[in-house]
Amino acid sequence: EKEVTAYHEAGHALVAHFTEGADPVHKISIIPRGMALGITAQIPEDEKHNYQKIYLLGRLDILMGGRSAEHLIFKDTSTGAGNDIATATDISRKMVCEWGMSEIIGPLTFGKKSEEVFLGREISHSRDYSDEISQLIDKEITSFVKKAEDNADNIMTSHTDELRNLANALLEFESLSGDEMKLAIKGETIIRSEPKPKKKRVTSGRDIS
């Protein structure tokens, strides 16, 4: 399980590393926290309030990177990719239905939001489009996610050695910084300085650490 997690997180990080315009990887970890078996954390260089389509497409590629890495190395996939797939599907749906980023459908919004107050506020989406449009929306959402998977697969197959280097480094150290990730990808040695031992003070013949 630890090895699968290492390759999964290495897959995310590797796609982020080779995706132009992606947020830099700040940290990778395979130390379990709560329900998450690992994490790949990215931090934007500049604060963002508006996202370009090319950035979102890159984000989809990164989300599918973990699953692609698992499939390449183990010829199988795990439930660990479930949240990645859900997030990618949600982003794709918003790109198509809210942000007008589908070349086929164009700049239209689908699904009017209605609010009802009853023991709190619930927001529901009413369907205001035909069955034909519904099928087209589904096709476009699927296309975005499948294209992202293809892009991630291409990066994995083109950089398999780098993927193995990064996963092995994660298995050795469990957590890597962004700079250590770059060293691992190149196959270079990661050197960490040992913490200096605390000095002891001698007072009245007693050692006090």
Secondary structure as UniProt FT lines:
FT   HELIX           2..18
FT   TURN            20..21
FT   STRAND          25..29
FT   TURN            34..35
FT   STRAND          39..42
FT   HELIX           53..74
FT   HELIX           79..81
FT   HELIX           82..97
FT   TURN            103..105
FT   STRAND          112..117
FT   STRAND          121..126
FT   HELIX           131..158
FT   HELIX           160..173
FT   STRAND          175..177
FT   HELIX           178..185
FT   TURN            186..187
FT   STRAND          201..203
FT   TURN            204..205
FT   STRAND          206..208
//
